[in-house]
Amino acid sequence: MTLTTTAFLVPLLPFLGAVAGLLLGRRAPGFVRPLAVLPTLAAAVLTIAVAFGQGGGPATDVATRLTPTGSVPIDLALHIDGFAALIAVLVGVVATCVQIYSTGYLRDDPRYPSYAALVSLFTSAMLLVVYTGDLMLLLVGWEVMGICSYFLVGHYWETETARAASLKAFLVTKLGDVPFLFGIFALAADAGTFRITGILGAVTSGGLDHPTLIALLLLGGVAGKSAQFPLHTWLPDAMAGPTPVSALIHAATMVAAGVYVVARLLPVFAASAAALAVLAVLAAITMVGSALAALAQDDIKRVLAYSTVGQLGYMLGALAVGDRGAAVFHLLTHGAFKALLFLGAGVIIHAAGTNSLAAMSRMGGLARRIPDAYWTVTVALLALAAIPPFAGFFSKEAVLGAAEHAAHGSAPGVPGAVGWTVLLSGLLTALLTAAYAARLWLLAFKGRGAEAPDHGGQPVVMNGVLWVLFVPTLALGLTAPFLPDWFDGRSLAPTLTTSVLGTVIALAGVLLTYVAWRHTTGLAARTPIGAVITAPDAAPGLAEETALATHAPVYGSVSGAADPADPGRLLLGPLHRHAAVGFHLDAVYSALFVRPVRAAASLVRFLDREVVDAYVRGAGTAPRLLGAAVRRAQTGNVQTYLGALLAGSLVLAIAAVLVATGTGA
């Protein structure tokens, strides 16, 4: 089988699995799990075969003209280089782990067949984005992912939270897709083709007339899909979906698509210093702001969600300084340890019966009850905090090293201010990342209080998947620096300055959090938190997602609670209450967009009901009144009819005489 044929099969197999799963889900439920796992597993194996076949060498380009368009042609094209091959492996492996994990996590869910089919379709769409060499086909996969995310985030549609989160994710990402679509058309108009190779050739020859405008339009779609400021607000709310979906979205699909598009079209962005500056500023704001927000969250999944936003900021920061090798390297390592963190969080939630870190901090023995999750999540958090020798250390230091080179003017075409912006924000984010990673670990696994309630053991497949993802989390960073051919020929070995500085800063973040935790330990014993409750109307399989530790007895609602025993509150001080609600960005959007739109809708409804319908009602009322009057005259009395006829004749005669007299005069 040739490399091209194998690559065509990679997105096709999950697509066929999705179609078969939807068709046979009700008729043959016994085939649902094999149809969910086996096609995705086969696609993952084929991505590995494609990666070995590509070998980090020259890109493979194959194209077939789909149909004559009369202007800019659209091709069924493949473009596989080292980046595409590696990211496809990440997508295939993580999607397979998610499908296997879901067979245990959603084993009692009646909607599992549709869920599994949508996950397969989601995977197929992302693989299409990765392998395609034509922007129109990329746009197809891009939009299919948005639709799948809408349904998967809203999987638990019985709950208002899930319905609102799915709608928000769809609307916010579609808002970014509008400029993205215009950017693709403008890019094709300047380059004369939708083919990525043709576009990059046009950039090299100076054929782009509006590089800044095109780059900024594309950046709108990237900000929406990759949850960058100011379009990042949908991602934390998307945690209302099942935990395996969160792992898939955060580690390998959807949010990774935006970073991949910028990496693929980086010469377009590099052609405009202004675009690089905007990209660096957005990345810096996203990194720091999301890290502060993560340090204040109580829901374990929202901590990880804000963490994803920040790590994506690192990747876009690396792209802003012109180093896509470092960006893709961090994308790969982040995909491994973030998938592990989310799937491990699913085990923790199942064991604790709640998403709340405040409630977990009052549970003793949780780490002993789930040893697999304890050890694997511990290593994943070390990788997230960039502690050597775990994977996150190498990739994050590659980003900081690239920023350092750009800051000293060693990156051609990148302004020094862009390098300093990414470097300083990256170092500050490293401190905050280590702090919230340590906080999550301490609150989840070092709780003090009554023994954690026993919610039953976890299925073997859930724990087994954690150990599968443990391997790349531990070892991926050690191998990638020795594979420069896969990363534009650039060595990704960490530099001494940023390695030492980044590690010291990360350790300082861990130490500060530990000191704050020790200081607040006494408060935890004196400040009771309300009992763990589960939504009484939840459908089977919803317990892990809807269980909440209510703070109402002491603090009010969960969302606005400020647990005095939380080390994050001590570290952030007065900033905590603002960080806990995402710095009120949702409130700003509500005031600027949601309320005016609702007011306009109310006005339109009023005008339609009271003004437009008034004419409709009037048009029907007049004939009705006339008919009523005529009906009253129909008495059935012949004498009345004759009298009316004579009276009418008399009136007509008098009128005729008057008219004749007037005419004669």
C-alpha positions as CSV (number, residue, x, y, z in Angstrom):
1,M,0.0,0.0,0.0
2,T,1.5,3.4,-1.0
3,L,1.8,6.3,1.3
4,T,-0.8,8.2,-0.6
5,T,-3.4,5.4,-0.4
6,T,-2.7,4.9,3.3
7,A,-3.1,8.6,4.0
8,F,-6.5,8.7,2.1
9,L,-7.7,5.8,4.4
10,V,-6.8,7.6,7.6
11,P,-9.7,10.1,7.7
12,L,-12.0,7.7,5.7
13,L,-12.0,4.9,8.3
14,P,-13.4,6.9,11.2
15,F,-15.9,8.5,8.9
16,L,-17.2,5.1,7.8
17,G,-17.2,4.0,11.4
18,A,-19.4,7.0,12.3
19,V,-21.9,6.3,9.5
20,A,-22.1,2.6,10.4
21,G,-22.5,3.4,14.1
22,L,-25.4,5.8,13.4
23,L,-27.1,3.3,11.1
24,L,-26.7,0.2,13.4
25,G,-26.8,1.9,16.8
26,R,-30.5,0.9,17.4
27,R,-30.7,-2.2,15.3
28,A,-27.5,-4.0,16.4
29,P,-26.3,-2.4,19.7
30,G,-23.7,-5.1,20.1
31,F,-21.7,-3.7,17.2
32,V,-21.6,-0.2,18.5
33,R,-18.5,-0.5,20.6
34,P,-16.5,-2.4,18.0
35,L,-17.5,0.2,15.4
36,A,-16.4,3.0,17.7
37,V,-13.0,1.6,18.6
38,L,-11.8,-0.5,15.7
39,P,-12.0,2.0,12.8
40,T,-10.3,4.7,15.0
41,L,-7.7,2.2,16.2
42,A,-7.0,1.2,12.5
43,A,-6.7,4.9,11.6
44,A,-4.2,5.5,14.4
45,V,-2.1,2.5,13.2
46,L,-2.2,3.9,9.7
47,T,-1.1,7.4,10.9
48,I,2.0,5.8,12.5
49,A,2.6,4.0,9.2
50,V,2.3,7.3,7.3
51,A,4.7,9.0,9.8
52,F,7.3,6.3,9.3
53,G,6.8,6.4,5.5
54,Q,7.2,10.2,5.5
55,G,10.2,10.0,7.8
56,G,10.6,13.7,8.2
57,G,11.7,14.0,4.6
58,P,10.3,16.2,1.8
59,A,6.6,16.8,1.9
60,T,4.3,14.5,-0.1
61,D,1.9,16.4,-2.4
62,V,-0.9,14.7,-4.3
63,A,-3.9,16.5,-5.9
64,T,-6.9,15.7,-8.1
65,R,-9.1,18.4,-9.6
66,L,-12.6,18.0,-8.1
67,T,-14.5,20.1,-10.5
68,P,-13.9,23.1,-12.8
69,T,-14.9,26.3,-11.0
70,G,-14.2,28.8,-13.7
71,S,-12.0,30.8,-11.5
72,V,-10.0,29.6,-8.5
73,P,-9.8,25.8,-8.7
74,I,-10.6,23.4,-5.8
75,D,-8.6,20.2,-5.5
76,L,-8.8,17.0,-3.6
77,A,-5.2,17.4,-2.3
78,L,-2.9,15.8,0.3
79,H,0.0,17.7,1.8
80,I,2.0,15.5,4.3
81,D,5.2,16.8,5.8
82,G,6.7,16.1,9.2
83,F,4.3,18.3,11.1
84,A,1.2,16.8,9.5
85,A,2.5,13.2,10.1
86,L,3.2,13.8,13.8
87,I,0.0,15.7,14.6
88,A,-2.0,13.0,12.8
89,V,-0.4,10.4,15.1
90,L,-1.4,12.5,18.1
91,V,-5.0,12.8,16.9
92,G,-5.2,9.0,16.1
93,V,-3.8,7.9,19.4
94,V,-5.7,10.3,21.6
95,A,-9.0,9.6,19.8
96,T,-8.4,5.8,20.2
97,C,-7.8,6.3,23.9
98,V,-10.9,8.4,24.2
99,Q,-13.0,5.8,22.4
100,I,-11.7,3.0,24.6
101,Y,-12.1,5.0,27.8
102,S,-15.6,5.9,26.8
103,T,-16.7,2.3,26.6
104,G,-16.3,2.2,30.4
105,Y,-17.1,5.7,31.3
106,L,-20.4,5.8,29.4
107,R,-21.2,2.1,29.7
108,D,-24.7,2.8,31.1
109,D,-25.5,5.8,28.9
110,P,-28.5,5.1,26.6
111,R,-27.1,7.7,24.1
112,Y,-23.7,6.1,23.8
113,P,-24.2,5.0,20.1
114,S,-24.7,8.5,18.9
115,Y,-22.0,9.8,21.1
116,A,-19.4,7.3,19.8
117,A,-20.4,8.0,16.2
118,L,-20.0,11.7,16.7
119,V,-16.5,11.2,18.3
120,S,-15.5,9.2,15.2
121,L,-16.8,11.9,12.9
122,F,-15.0,14.5,15.0
123,T,-11.8,12.5,14.6
124,S,-12.3,12.1,10.9
125,A,-12.8,15.9,10.4
126,M,-9.6,16.7,12.4
127,L,-7.6,14.2,10.4
128,L,-8.9,15.8,7.2
129,V,-7.7,19.2,8.4
130,V,-4.3,17.8,9.2
131,Y,-3.7,16.0,5.9
132,T,-5.4,18.2,3.4
133,G,-3.5,20.4,1.0
134,D,-6.4,22.5,-0.1
135,L,-7.9,25.3,2.1
136,M,-11.5,24.5,0.9
137,L,-11.2,20.9,2.1
138,L,-9.6,22.2,5.3
139,L,-12.7,24.5,5.8
140,V,-15.0,21.4,5.4
141,G,-13.2,19.6,8.2
142,W,-13.1,22.9,10.2
143,E,-16.8,23.3,10.1
144,V,-17.7,19.6,10.7
145,M,-15.6,19.8,13.9
146,G,-17.7,22.8,15.0
147,I,-21.0,20.9,14.5
148,C,-19.7,17.8,16.3
149,S,-18.5,19.9,19.2
150,Y,-22.0,21.4,19.5
151,F,-23.6,18.0,19.8
152,L,-20.9,16.4,22.1
153,V,-20.7,19.3,24.5
154,G,-24.5,19.2,24.7
155,H,-24.6,15.4,25.2
156,Y,-26.3,15.8,28.6
157,W,-29.0,18.0,27.1
158,E,-31.3,17.4,30.1
159,T,-29.3,19.9,32.0
160,E,-29.5,23.7,31.4
161,T,-25.8,24.0,31.8
162,A,-25.0,21.6,28.9
163,R,-27.5,23.2,26.6
164,A,-26.2,26.7,27.2
165,A,-22.6,25.5,26.9
166,S,-23.1,23.8,23.6
167,L,-24.9,26.8,22.1
168,K,-22.2,29.2,23.4
169,A,-19.5,27.0,21.9
170,F,-21.2,27.0,18.6
171,L,-22.0,30.7,18.4
172,V,-18.6,31.9,19.6
173,T,-16.6,29.6,17.3
174,K,-18.9,30.6,14.4
175,L,-18.3,34.2,15.2
176,G,-14.6,33.6,14.6
177,D,-15.3,31.5,11.5
178,V,-16.8,34.5,9.6
179,P,-13.5,36.5,9.3
180,F,-11.7,33.1,8.8
181,L,-13.9,32.4,5.7
182,F,-13.2,35.9,4.3
183,G,-9.5,35.4,5.0
184,I,-9.4,32.2,3.0
185,F,-11.2,33.8,0.1
186,A,-8.9,36.8,0.2
187,L,-5.8,34.6,0.4
188,A,-7.0,32.5,-2.6
189,A,-7.8,35.6,-4.6
190,D,-4.3,37.0,-4.0
191,A,-2.5,33.7,-4.6
192,G,-4.8,32.4,-7.4
193,T,-5.3,29.0,-5.7
194,F,-6.6,27.3,-2.6
195,R,-3.7,24.9,-2.7
196,I,-1.4,25.4,0.4
197,T,1.7,24.8,-1.7
198,G,0.6,27.4,-4.2
199,I,-0.2,29.9,-1.5
200,L,3.2,29.4,0.2
201,G,4.9,29.8,-3.2
202,A,3.0,33.1,-3.7
203,V,4.2,34.4,-0.4
204,T,7.8,33.5,-1.2
205,S,7.6,35.4,-4.5
206,G,5.9,38.4,-2.9
207,G,2.5,37.7,-4.6
208,L,0.3,38.6,-1.6
209,D,-1.1,42.1,-1.9
210,H,-2.7,42.3,1.5
211,P,-0.8,40.1,3.9
212,T,-1.7,42.0,7.1
213,L,-5.4,42.0,6.3
214,I,-5.4,38.3,5.4
215,A,-3.4,37.3,8.5
216,L,-5.7,39.2,10.8
217,L,-8.8,37.7,9.2
218,L,-7.4,34.2,9.6
219,L,-6.5,35.0,13.2
220,G,-10.2,35.7,13.9
221,G,-11.0,32.1,13.1
222,V,-8.0,30.8,15.0
223,A,-8.9,32.8,18.1
224,G,-12.4,31.2,18.0
225,K,-11.3,27.6,17.4
226,S,-8.2,27.7,19.6
227,A,-10.0,29.6,22.4
228,Q,-7.7,32.6,22.4
229,F,-8.5,36.0,23.9
230,P,-11.1,37.4,23.4
231,L,-13.0,34.4,22.0
232,H,-11.9,31.9,24.7
233,T,-14.9,32.1,26.9
234,W,-16.6,29.1,25.4
235,L,-13.9,26.5,26.3
236,P,-14.3,26.6,30.2
237,D,-18.1,26.3,29.8
238,A,-17.7,23.4,27.4
239,M,-16.7,21.3,30.5
240,A,-20.4,20.6,30.8
241,G,-19.9,17.8,28.3
242,P,-18.6,14.3,29.1
243,T,-15.1,14.2,30.4
244,P,-13.8,12.1,27.4
245,V,-15.1,14.7,25.1
246,S,-13.2,17.3,27.0
247,A,-10.0,15.3,26.6
248,L,-10.5,15.0,22.9
249,I,-11.3,18.7,22.3
250,H,-8.5,19.9,24.5
251,A,-5.7,17.5,23.5
252,A,-6.0,16.6,19.9
253,T,-8.9,18.2,18.0
254,M,-10.8,21.5,17.7
255,V,-8.5,23.7,19.7
256,A,-5.4,22.2,18.1
257,A,-6.8,22.9,14.7
258,G,-6.3,26.7,15.0
259,V,-2.6,26.3,16.0
260,Y,-2.1,23.8,13.2
261,V,-3.5,26.3,10.6
262,V,-1.2,29.1,11.8
263,A,1.8,26.7,11.7
264,R,0.9,25.5,8.2
265,L,0.4,29.1,6.9
266,L,3.1,30.7,9.1
267,P,4.8,32.4,6.1
268,V,1.6,34.4,5.5
269,F,1.7,35.7,9.1
270,A,5.5,36.3,8.9
271,A,5.0,38.5,5.8
272,S,3.4,41.1,8.2
273,A,5.3,42.4,11.2
274,A,2.0,43.9,12.4
275,A,0.3,40.5,12.3
276,L,3.1,39.0,14.3
277,A,2.8,41.8,16.9
278,V,-1.0,41.2,17.2
279,L,-0.5,37.5,17.5
280,A,2.1,38.0,20.3
281,V,-0.1,40.4,22.2
282,L,-3.1,38.1,22.0
283,A,-0.9,35.1,23.1
284,A,0.5,37.1,26.0
285,I,-2.9,38.2,27.3
286,T,-4.3,34.7,26.9
287,M,-1.4,33.0,28.7
288,V,-1.4,35.2,31.7
289,G,-5.1,35.8,32.0
290,S,-6.0,32.1,31.7
291,A,-3.3,31.1,34.2
292,L,-4.7,33.5,36.8
293,A,-8.2,32.2,36.1
294,A,-7.1,28.6,36.5
295,L,-5.6,29.4,39.9
296,A,-9.0,30.6,41.2
297,Q,-11.3,27.8,39.8
298,D,-13.0,25.3,42.1
299,D,-14.2,22.8,39.4
300,I,-11.3,20.5,38.5
301,K,-12.3,20.4,34.9
302,R,-12.5,24.2,34.6
303,V,-8.9,24.4,36.0
304,L,-7.8,22.1,33.2
305,A,-9.8,24.1,30.7
306,Y,-8.2,27.3,31.5
307,S,-4.9,25.5,31.5
308,T,-5.5,24.5,27.9
309,V,-6.2,28.1,27.0
310,G,-2.9,29.1,28.5
311,Q,-0.9,26.3,26.8
312,L,-2.4,27.2,23.5
313,G,-1.2,30.7,24.1
314,Y,2.3,29.3,24.5
315,M,2.0,27.6,21.1
316,L,0.8,30.8,19.4
317,G,3.5,32.7,21.1
318,A,6.1,30.4,19.6
319,L,4.5,31.0,16.2
320,A,4.6,34.8,16.8
321,V,8.4,34.5,17.1
322,G,8.5,32.5,13.9
323,D,9.3,29.1,15.4
324,R,6.7,26.6,14.3
325,G,8.9,23.6,15.3
326,A,8.7,24.7,19.0
327,A,4.9,25.3,18.6
328,V,4.2,21.9,17.1
329,F,6.5,20.2,19.7
330,H,4.5,21.8,22.5
331,L,1.3,20.9,20.7
332,L,2.4,17.2,20.7
333,T,3.5,17.1,24.4
334,H,0.5,19.1,25.5
335,G,-1.8,16.7,23.7
336,A,-0.3,13.7,25.6
337,F,-0.3,15.1,29.1
338,K,-3.6,17.1,28.8
339,A,-5.5,14.0,27.5
340,L,-4.0,12.1,30.5
341,L,-5.1,14.9,32.9
342,F,-8.7,15.0,31.6
343,L,-9.1,11.3,31.6
344,G,-7.5,11.1,35.0
345,A,-9.9,13.8,36.2
346,G,-12.8,11.6,35.1
347,V,-11.5,8.8,37.4
348,I,-11.1,11.3,40.2
349,I,-14.6,12.7,39.7
350,H,-16.0,9.2,39.6
351,A,-14.2,8.3,42.9
352,A,-15.0,11.5,44.7
353,G,-18.6,12.0,43.4
354,T,-17.9,15.7,42.8
355,N,-16.1,18.1,40.5
356,S,-15.3,20.4,43.4
357,L,-11.7,20.7,44.6
358,A,-13.0,22.3,47.8
359,A,-15.0,19.2,48.5
360,M,-12.1,16.9,47.6
361,S,-9.8,18.8,50.0
362,R,-12.1,17.6,52.8
363,M,-11.9,13.9,51.8
364,G,-9.2,11.7,53.2
365,G,-7.8,8.7,51.4
366,L,-8.8,9.6,47.9
367,A,-5.3,9.0,46.6
368,R,-5.2,5.5,48.1
369,R,-8.6,4.6,46.5
370,I,-7.4,5.5,43.0
371,P,-3.7,4.7,42.8
372,D,-3.6,4.5,39.0
373,A,-5.0,8.0,38.6
374,Y,-2.9,9.3,41.5
375,W,0.4,8.3,39.9
376,T,-0.4,9.1,36.3
377,V,-2.0,12.4,37.1
378,T,0.9,13.4,39.3
379,V,3.3,12.9,36.4
380,A,1.0,14.7,34.0
381,L,0.9,17.7,36.4
382,L,4.7,17.7,36.6
383,A,4.8,17.8,32.8
384,L,2.3,20.6,32.8
385,A,4.4,22.6,35.3
386,A,7.4,22.0,33.1
387,I,9.4,20.2,35.7
388,P,12.3,18.2,34.2
389,P,12.6,15.5,32.9
390,F,9.0,15.3,31.8
391,A,7.7,16.1,28.3
392,G,6.3,19.5,29.1
393,F,9.7,20.8,30.3
394,F,11.3,20.2,26.9
395,S,8.5,21.7,24.8
396,K,7.9,24.7,27.0
397,E,11.6,25.5,27.1
398,A,11.7,25.2,23.3
399,V,9.1,28.0,23.2
400,L,10.9,30.1,25.7
401,G,14.2,29.6,23.9
402,A,12.7,30.7,20.6
403,A,11.3,33.8,22.3
404,E,14.7,34.5,23.8
405,H,16.3,34.3,20.4
406,A,13.7,36.6,18.9
407,A,14.1,39.1,21.8
408,H,17.8,39.4,21.0
409,G,17.1,39.9,17.3
410,S,18.2,36.5,16.2
411,A,14.9,35.6,14.5
412,P,14.8,37.2,10.9
413,G,11.7,39.3,10.3
414,V,10.5,39.1,13.9
415,P,10.6,42.4,15.8
416,G,12.5,42.3,19.1
417,A,9.5,43.6,21.0
418,V,7.5,40.6,19.9
419,G,10.2,38.3,21.3
420,W,10.3,40.2,24.6
421,T,6.5,40.1,24.9
422,V,6.3,36.3,24.4
423,L,9.3,35.7,26.7
424,L,8.2,37.8,29.7
425,S,4.6,36.6,29.5
426,G,5.8,33.0,29.1
427,L,8.0,33.2,32.2
428,L,5.2,34.7,34.3
429,T,2.8,32.0,33.0
430,A,5.3,29.3,33.9
431,L,5.1,30.6,37.5
432,L,1.4,30.6,37.6
433,T,1.1,27.3,35.8
434,A,3.3,25.5,38.4
435,A,1.2,27.2,41.1
436,Y,-2.2,26.0,39.8
437,A,-0.9,22.5,39.0
438,A,0.4,22.2,42.6
439,R,-2.8,23.6,44.0
440,L,-4.9,21.0,42.0
441,W,-2.7,18.1,43.2
442,L,-2.8,19.2,46.9
443,L,-6.5,19.8,47.0
444,A,-7.4,16.6,45.1
445,F,-5.0,14.1,46.6
446,K,-4.0,15.6,50.0
447,G,-7.4,16.2,51.5
448,R,-8.0,16.0,55.2
449,G,-11.2,14.9,56.8
450,A,-13.6,12.0,56.6
451,E,-12.8,9.1,54.4
452,A,-13.8,9.6,50.8
453,P,-17.1,8.0,50.0
454,D,-17.0,4.7,48.0
455,H,-18.6,5.2,44.6
456,G,-17.4,1.8,43.3
457,G,-14.3,0.8,41.4
458,Q,-13.4,2.2,38.0
459,P,-13.5,-0.1,34.9
460,V,-10.2,-1.6,33.9
461,V,-10.2,0.2,30.5
462,M,-10.4,3.6,32.2
463,N,-7.3,2.9,34.3
464,G,-5.5,1.1,31.4
465,V,-5.8,4.1,29.1
466,L,-4.2,6.3,31.7
467,W,-1.0,4.2,31.6
468,V,-1.0,4.2,27.8
469,L,-0.9,8.0,27.8
470,F,1.6,8.0,30.7
471,V,4.3,6.7,28.3
472,P,4.4,9.8,26.0
473,T,3.9,12.1,28.9
474,L,7.1,10.7,30.4
475,A,9.2,10.1,27.4
476,L,8.1,12.2,24.5
477,G,10.2,15.2,25.5
478,L,13.3,13.0,25.7
479,T,13.1,11.8,22.1
480,A,11.9,14.8,20.2
481,P,15.2,16.8,20.5
482,F,16.9,14.0,18.5
483,L,14.5,14.3,15.6
484,P,15.3,17.6,14.0
485,D,14.2,16.4,10.5
486,W,10.6,16.4,11.7
487,F,10.8,20.0,12.9
488,D,12.1,22.1,10.0
489,G,15.6,20.8,10.8
490,R,15.7,22.8,14.1
491,S,17.2,21.1,17.1
492,L,14.7,21.3,20.0
493,A,17.2,20.7,22.8
494,P,16.6,23.2,25.6
495,T,18.9,26.2,26.0
496,L,20.7,26.7,29.2
497,T,19.4,30.1,30.1
498,T,15.7,29.5,29.7
499,S,16.0,26.0,31.1
500,V,17.5,27.1,34.4
501,L,15.3,30.2,34.6
502,G,12.1,28.4,33.7
503,T,12.8,25.5,36.1
504,V,13.6,27.8,39.0
505,I,10.4,29.8,38.3
506,A,8.3,26.6,38.2
507,L,9.8,25.3,41.4
508,A,9.1,28.7,43.0
509,G,5.5,28.4,41.9
510,V,5.2,25.0,43.5
511,L,6.9,26.1,46.7
512,L,4.7,29.2,47.1
513,T,1.6,27.1,46.6
514,Y,2.7,24.5,49.1
515,V,3.4,27.3,51.7
516,A,0.0,28.8,51.1
517,W,-1.7,25.4,51.4
518,R,0.1,24.7,54.7
519,H,-1.1,28.1,55.9
520,T,-4.7,27.4,55.0
521,T,-4.8,23.8,56.3
522,G,-6.2,25.0,59.7
523,L,-9.0,26.9,58.0
524,A,-10.1,23.8,56.2
525,A,-10.9,22.1,59.5
526,R,-12.8,25.1,60.8
527,T,-14.8,26.0,57.7
528,P,-17.4,23.3,56.7
529,I,-18.5,23.0,53.2
530,G,-22.0,21.8,52.3
531,A,-22.7,18.1,51.7
532,V,-22.0,16.6,48.3
533,I,-25.2,16.4,46.3
534,T,-26.2,15.0,43.0
535,A,-28.8,16.4,40.7
536,P,-32.0,14.4,41.6
537,D,-33.3,14.5,38.1
538,A,-30.1,13.3,36.4
539,A,-30.4,10.6,33.9
540,P,-28.3,7.4,34.3
541,G,-24.6,8.1,33.7
542,L,-24.8,11.7,34.7
543,A,-23.6,11.4,38.3
544,E,-20.0,12.1,37.5
545,E,-20.9,15.3,35.6
546,T,-23.7,16.8,37.6
547,A,-22.4,16.1,41.1
548,L,-21.5,19.4,42.9
549,A,-20.3,20.4,46.3
550,T,-22.6,23.2,47.2
551,H,-21.2,26.1,49.2
552,A,-24.6,27.5,50.0
553,P,-24.5,26.9,53.8
554,V,-21.5,29.3,54.2
555,Y,-20.8,31.2,51.0
556,G,-23.7,31.2,48.7
557,S,-23.6,29.7,45.1
558,V,-20.8,27.5,43.9
559,S,-19.8,29.8,41.0
560,G,-19.2,32.7,43.3
561,A,-17.8,30.8,46.3
562,A,-14.5,31.8,47.8
563,D,-13.3,29.0,50.0
564,P,-11.0,30.5,52.7
565,A,-9.1,27.2,52.9
566,D,-8.1,27.5,49.2
567,P,-4.4,28.4,48.7
568,G,-5.3,30.1,45.4
569,R,-7.3,32.7,47.3
570,L,-4.3,33.5,49.5
571,L,-2.0,33.7,46.5
572,L,-4.3,35.9,44.4
573,G,-5.6,38.1,47.2
574,P,-8.2,40.6,46.0
575,L,-7.7,39.4,42.4
576,H,-9.3,36.1,43.3
577,R,-12.9,37.0,43.0
578,H,-12.3,38.5,39.6
579,A,-10.2,35.6,38.3
580,A,-12.8,33.1,39.5
581,V,-15.3,34.5,37.0
582,G,-12.9,34.9,34.1
583,F,-12.4,38.7,34.8
584,H,-16.0,39.3,34.0
585,L,-15.6,38.9,30.3
586,D,-18.8,37.0,30.0
587,A,-20.6,39.9,31.8
588,V,-19.0,42.4,29.3
589,Y,-20.2,40.3,26.4
590,S,-23.7,40.0,27.9
591,A,-23.9,43.8,28.3
592,L,-22.5,44.6,24.8
593,F,-24.1,41.8,22.8
594,V,-26.5,39.5,24.5
595,R,-28.8,42.1,26.2
596,P,-28.9,44.4,23.1
597,V,-29.8,41.5,20.9
598,R,-32.5,40.3,23.3
599,A,-33.8,43.8,23.5
600,A,-33.9,44.1,19.7
601,A,-35.6,40.7,19.5
602,S,-38.2,41.9,22.0
603,L,-38.8,45.1,20.0
604,V,-39.2,43.1,16.8
605,R,-41.6,40.7,18.5
606,F,-43.7,43.7,19.8
607,L,-43.8,45.4,16.4
608,D,-44.7,42.1,14.7
609,R,-47.5,41.4,17.3
610,E,-48.9,44.9,17.9
611,V,-48.2,46.8,14.6
612,V,-47.9,44.3,11.7
613,D,-50.5,42.0,13.1
614,A,-52.8,45.0,13.7
615,Y,-53.2,45.4,9.9
616,V,-53.8,41.7,9.5
617,R,-56.4,41.7,12.2
618,G,-57.9,44.9,10.7
619,A,-58.1,43.3,7.3
620,G,-60.1,40.5,8.7
621,T,-62.2,42.6,11.1
622,A,-63.7,44.9,8.5
623,P,-65.3,42.1,6.3
624,R,-66.4,40.4,9.5
625,L,-68.3,43.5,10.7
626,L,-69.8,44.1,7.3
627,G,-70.9,40.5,7.2
628,A,-72.5,40.8,10.6
629,A,-74.4,43.9,9.5
630,V,-75.6,42.2,6.3
631,R,-76.6,39.1,8.3
632,R,-78.8,41.3,10.6
633,A,-80.7,42.5,7.5
634,Q,-81.5,38.9,6.4
635,T,-84.6,38.5,8.5
636,G,-86.6,36.2,6.2
637,N,-89.6,38.6,6.2
638,V,-90.9,39.3,2.7
639,Q,-92.6,42.5,3.7
640,T,-89.4,43.9,5.1
641,Y,-87.6,43.1,1.9
642,L,-90.3,44.8,-0.2
643,G,-90.3,47.8,2.1
644,A,-86.5,48.1,1.7
645,L,-86.8,47.7,-2.1
646,L,-89.4,50.5,-2.3
647,A,-87.4,52.7,0.0
648,G,-84.3,52.1,-2.1
649,S,-86.2,52.8,-5.3
650,L,-87.6,56.0,-3.8
651,V,-84.0,57.1,-2.8
652,L,-82.7,56.4,-6.3
653,A,-85.6,58.3,-8.0
654,I,-85.0,61.4,-5.8
655,A,-81.3,61.2,-6.5
656,A,-82.1,61.0,-10.3
657,V,-84.4,64.1,-10.1
658,L,-81.8,66.1,-8.1
659,V,-79.1,65.2,-10.6
660,A,-81.3,66.0,-13.6
661,T,-82.3,69.4,-12.0
662,G,-78.7,70.2,-11.3
663,T,-77.7,69.4,-14.9
664,G,-80.5,71.4,-16.4
665,A,-79.6,74.4,-14.3
